[in-house]
Amino acid sequence: MTTTYYVKAQTNGLYAACSYFKDPQGKDPVTGSRLVIQPTDSACEIAEADGSELALLGAAYKTLGHEAVMTDHNFSAAVSGAVSVSMPTTSTVTKGVVLIFSDRGTVKTLYPSDDPEVTNGEQ
C-alpha cells in the first residue's frame, strides 16, 4: 500500500516554500512537515496539490541516522506530478526528503524544498 500526501510550493528566494495536505484540493492541511504513513505501507507518495505555483520534478531522500550517501536507490523522478518515497515494511524509519521543483513551463531554476520527513512510525 501507499499513503499519498499533497504539496503546494511557491518560490522563496532560491528555495521552495512548501505546505502539505491530506487532500489534492489543499483544504486539509498537515501540521508541520512530518508525513506519517502506516508501518505496512511500502511507500509515501507526494503529489502536487491544486494551485501549486511550482512543478514537482523529483525527490532525494535518505534514512536519518545512516551515512549520507546518494545512490540510485534514494532518488525518484516525478511522474505526472508525483514522487514516491520507498519505505521498509519490516522496520520503523524516518527519512529526510528534499523535493525538487522548477518553474512551470520552461525550467529556468531548480528549487529545493525545506526538508519534510516521512516516517512509518508514530506521529
Phi and psi restraints in degrees (value plus and minus 20) as a CYANA .aco file:
   2 THR   PHI    -155.6  -115.6
   2 THR   PSI     119.2   159.2
   3 THR   PHI    -121.7   -81.7
   3 THR   PSI     117.3   157.3
   4 THR   PHI    -133.2   -93.2
   4 THR   PSI     112.4   152.4
   5 TYR   PHI    -138.7   -98.7
   5 TYR   PSI     140.6   180.6
   6 TYR   PHI    -142.7  -102.7
   6 TYR   PSI     126.4   166.4
   7 VAL   PHI    -148.7  -108.7
   7 VAL   PSI     117.0   157.0
   8 LYS   PHI    -130.5   -90.5
   8 LYS   PSI     112.1   152.1
   9 ALA   PHI    -151.0  -111.0
   9 ALA   PSI     119.8   159.8
  10 GLN   PHI    -156.5  -116.5
  10 GLN   PSI     139.4   179.4
  11 THR   PHI     -88.1   -48.1
  11 THR   PSI     123.6   163.6
  12 ASN   PHI    -161.9  -121.9
  12 ASN   PSI      57.7    97.7
  13 GLY   PHI      51.9    91.9
  13 GLY   PSI    -141.1  -101.1
  14 LEU   PHI    -115.4   -75.4
  14 LEU   PSI     -14.3    25.7
  15 TYR   PHI    -139.2   -99.2
  15 TYR   PSI     145.6   185.6
  16 ALA   PHI    -121.8   -81.8
  16 ALA   PSI     100.1   140.1
  17 ALA   PHI    -105.4   -65.4
  17 ALA   PSI     104.2   144.2
  18 CYS   PHI    -138.0   -98.0
  18 CYS   PSI     124.9   164.9
  19 SER   PHI    -145.1  -105.1
  19 SER   PSI     121.1   161.1
  20 TYR   PHI    -133.6   -93.6
  20 TYR   PSI     126.9   166.9
  21 PHE   PHI    -159.3  -119.3
  21 PHE   PSI     139.9   179.9
  22 LYS   PHI    -112.5   -72.5
  22 LYS   PSI     -27.1    12.9
  23 ASP   PHI    -153.5  -113.5
  23 ASP   PSI     132.5   172.5
  24 PRO   PHI     -88.6   -48.6
  24 PRO   PSI     -41.0    -1.0
  25 GLN   PHI    -100.6   -60.6
  25 GLN   PSI     -30.7     9.3
  26 GLY   PHI      55.2    95.2
  26 GLY   PSI      14.5    54.5
  27 LYS   PHI    -125.3   -85.3
  27 LYS   PSI     -35.2     4.8
  28 ASP   PHI    -138.4   -98.4
  28 ASP   PSI      66.3   106.3
  29 PRO   PHI     -92.2   -52.2
  29 PRO   PSI     132.6   172.6
  30 VAL   PHI    -113.6   -73.6
  30 VAL   PSI     112.1   152.1
  31 THR   PHI     -94.4   -54.4
  31 THR   PSI     102.9   142.9
  32 GLY   PHI      57.8    97.8
  32 GLY   PSI    -173.5  -133.5
  33 SER   PHI    -151.8  -111.8
  33 SER   PSI       8.6    48.6
  34 ARG   PHI    -119.8   -79.8
  34 ARG   PSI      95.0   135.0
  35 LEU   PHI    -122.5   -82.5
  35 LEU   PSI      94.7   134.7
  36 VAL   PHI    -124.5   -84.5
  36 VAL   PSI     109.9   149.9
  37 ILE   PHI    -140.2  -100.2
  37 ILE   PSI     147.8   187.8
  38 GLN   PHI     -90.0   -50.0
  38 GLN   PSI     126.1   166.1
  39 PRO   PHI     -79.6   -39.6
  39 PRO   PSI     -41.9    -1.9
  40 THR   PHI    -110.7   -70.7
  40 THR   PSI     -24.6    15.4
  41 ASP   PHI     -97.8   -57.8
  41 ASP   PSI     113.8   153.8
  42 SER   PHI    -109.1   -69.1
  42 SER   PSI     -24.6    15.4
  43 ALA   PHI    -180.5  -140.5
  43 ALA   PSI     136.5   176.5
  44 CYS   PHI    -137.9   -97.9
  44 CYS   PSI      99.3   139.3
  45 GLU   PHI    -113.5   -73.5
  45 GLU   PSI     116.0   156.0
  46 ILE   PHI    -140.3  -100.3
  46 ILE   PSI      99.4   139.4
  47 ALA   PHI    -142.3  -102.3
  47 ALA   PSI     135.8   175.8
  48 GLU   PHI     -85.0   -45.0
  48 GLU   PSI     113.6   153.6
  49 ALA   PHI    -105.9   -65.9
  49 ALA   PSI     137.8   177.8
  50 ASP   PHI     -75.2   -35.2
  50 ASP   PSI     115.7   155.7
  51 GLY   PHI      65.2   105.2
  51 GLY   PSI     -10.7    29.3
  52 SER   PHI     -88.0   -48.0
  52 SER   PSI     108.3   148.3
  53 GLU   PHI     -87.9   -47.9
  53 GLU   PSI     -56.5   -16.5
  54 LEU   PHI    -124.2   -84.2
  54 LEU   PSI     134.5   174.5
  55 ALA   PHI    -113.7   -73.7
  55 ALA   PSI     113.4   153.4
  56 LEU   PHI     -99.5   -59.5
  56 LEU   PSI     103.0   143.0
  57 LEU   PHI    -123.2   -83.2
  57 LEU   PSI     -53.2   -13.2
  58 GLY   PHI     157.6   197.6
  58 GLY   PSI    -193.2  -153.2
  59 ALA   PHI    -171.0  -131.0
  59 ALA   PSI     123.1   163.1
  60 ALA   PHI    -133.5   -93.5
  60 ALA   PSI     119.6   159.6
  61 TYR   PHI    -167.5  -127.5
  61 TYR   PSI     134.4   174.4
  62 LYS   PHI    -171.7  -131.7
  62 LYS   PSI     120.3   160.3
  63 THR   PHI     -86.1   -46.1
  63 THR   PSI     105.6   145.6
  64 LEU   PHI     -88.3   -48.3
  64 LEU   PSI     122.0   162.0
  65 GLY   PHI      72.0   112.0
  65 GLY   PSI     -27.6    12.4
  66 HIS   PHI    -125.5   -85.5
  66 HIS   PSI     145.1   185.1
  67 GLU   PHI     -78.1   -38.1
  67 GLU   PSI     117.7   157.7
  68 ALA   PHI    -101.4   -61.4
  68 ALA   PSI      66.0   106.0
  69 VAL   PHI    -142.9  -102.9
  69 VAL   PSI     114.1   154.1
  70 MET   PHI    -118.6   -78.6
  70 MET   PSI     108.5   148.5
  71 THR   PHI    -155.5  -115.5
  71 THR   PSI    -198.9  -158.9
  72 ASP   PHI     -91.5   -51.5
  72 ASP   PSI     -25.7    14.3
  73 HIS   PHI    -111.6   -71.6
  73 HIS   PSI     -24.1    15.9
  74 ASN   PHI    -148.7  -108.7
  74 ASN   PSI      17.4    57.4
  75 PHE   PHI    -160.8  -120.8
  75 PHE   PSI     116.9   156.9
  76 SER   PHI    -150.7  -110.7
  76 SER   PSI     110.1   150.1
  77 ALA   PHI    -101.3   -61.3
  77 ALA   PSI     127.0   167.0
  78 ALA   PHI     -92.5   -52.5
  78 ALA   PSI     121.6   161.6
  79 VAL   PHI    -144.7  -104.7
  79 VAL   PSI      98.6   138.6
  80 SER   PHI      32.7    72.7
  80 SER   PSI      22.6    62.6
  81 GLY   PHI      56.8    96.8
  81 GLY   PSI       2.1    42.1
  82 ALA   PHI    -163.2  -123.2
  82 ALA   PSI     125.6   165.6
  83 VAL   PHI    -141.2  -101.2
  83 VAL   PSI     135.6   175.6
  84 SER   PHI    -140.8  -100.8
  84 SER   PSI     105.6   145.6
  85 VAL   PHI    -122.6   -82.6
  85 VAL   PSI      93.4   133.4
  86 SER   PHI     -92.1   -52.1
  86 SER   PSI     125.0   165.0
  87 MET   PHI    -155.1  -115.1
  87 MET   PSI     127.0   167.0
  88 PRO   PHI     -94.5   -54.5
  88 PRO   PSI     134.4   174.4
  89 THR   PHI    -129.4   -89.4
  89 THR   PSI     -19.3    20.7
  90 THR   PHI    -130.9   -90.9
  90 THR   PSI     -24.0    16.0
  91 SER   PHI    -169.5  -129.5
  91 SER   PSI     138.8   178.8
  92 THR   PHI    -114.4   -74.4
  92 THR   PSI     105.7   145.7
  93 VAL   PHI    -158.5  -118.5
  93 VAL   PSI     143.9   183.9
  94 THR   PHI    -145.0  -105.0
  94 THR   PSI     111.7   151.7
  95 LYS   PHI    -135.0   -95.0
  95 LYS   PSI     114.5   154.5
  96 GLY   PHI    -102.5   -62.5
  96 GLY   PSI     118.5   158.5
  97 VAL   PHI    -147.6  -107.6
  97 VAL   PSI     116.6   156.6
  98 VAL   PHI    -137.1   -97.1
  98 VAL   PSI      93.0   133.0
  99 LEU   PHI    -102.8   -62.8
  99 LEU   PSI     125.1   165.1
 100 ILE   PHI    -137.7   -97.7
 100 ILE   PSI     103.2   143.2
 101 PHE   PHI    -139.9   -99.9
 101 PHE   PSI     145.1   185.1
 102 SER   PHI    -162.4  -122.4
 102 SER   PSI     151.9   191.9
 103 ASP   PHI     -83.0   -43.0
 103 ASP   PSI     132.7   172.7
 104 ARG   PHI     -96.9   -56.9
 104 ARG   PSI     130.6   170.6
 105 GLY   PHI      62.6   102.6
 105 GLY   PSI    -129.6   -89.6
 106 THR   PHI    -108.3   -68.3
 106 THR   PSI     107.8   147.8
 107 VAL   PHI     -94.4   -54.4
 107 VAL   PSI      95.5   135.5
 108 LYS   PHI    -127.3   -87.3
 108 LYS   PSI     -55.4   -15.4
 109 THR   PHI    -163.2  -123.2
 109 THR   PSI     125.3   165.3
 110 LEU   PHI    -118.8   -78.8
 110 LEU   PSI     116.1   156.1
 111 TYR   PHI    -141.4  -101.4
 111 TYR   PSI      92.8   132.8
 112 PRO   PHI     -98.4   -58.4
 112 PRO   PSI     131.1   171.1
 113 SER   PHI    -106.1   -66.1
 113 SER   PSI     147.0   187.0
 114 ASP   PHI     -86.4   -46.4
 114 ASP   PSI     146.6   186.6
 115 ASP   PHI    -113.8   -73.8
 115 ASP   PSI      80.4   120.4
 116 PRO   PHI     -93.7   -53.7
 116 PRO   PSI     142.2   182.2
 117 GLU   PHI    -137.0   -97.0
 117 GLU   PSI     121.5   161.5
 118 VAL   PHI    -134.3   -94.3
 118 VAL   PSI     108.9   148.9
 119 THR   PHI    -153.7  -113.7
 119 THR   PSI     128.0   168.0
 120 ASN   PHI    -128.9   -88.9
 120 ASN   PSI      12.9    52.9
 121 GLY   PHI    -144.8  -104.8
 121 GLY   PSI    -159.7  -119.7
 122 GLU   PHI     -96.6   -56.6
 122 GLU   PSI     136.6   176.6
